[in-house]
Amino acid sequence: MSKPKKGSVTLTPRERQVVLLIQQNKKYREIATELGLGYETVKTYATRIRKKLDLSSKVAIALWAQKKGRLP
């Protein structure tokens, strides 16, 4: 099974929120507080986002979001 192309990946509404806050250079603890989630939950969302987009880091997520512009 091949991985989907980065442009064709669909993020959940919560994943989009996390991406936007990562793009704003927020730390996981800040994101957790802002969204009313636990720290580990935010880390799990970030891991899922990285896997879906085939990215290697939090910085890569921020750069992807910046390049993408408006999120799907």
Disulfide bonds with the S-S distance in Angstrom:
none
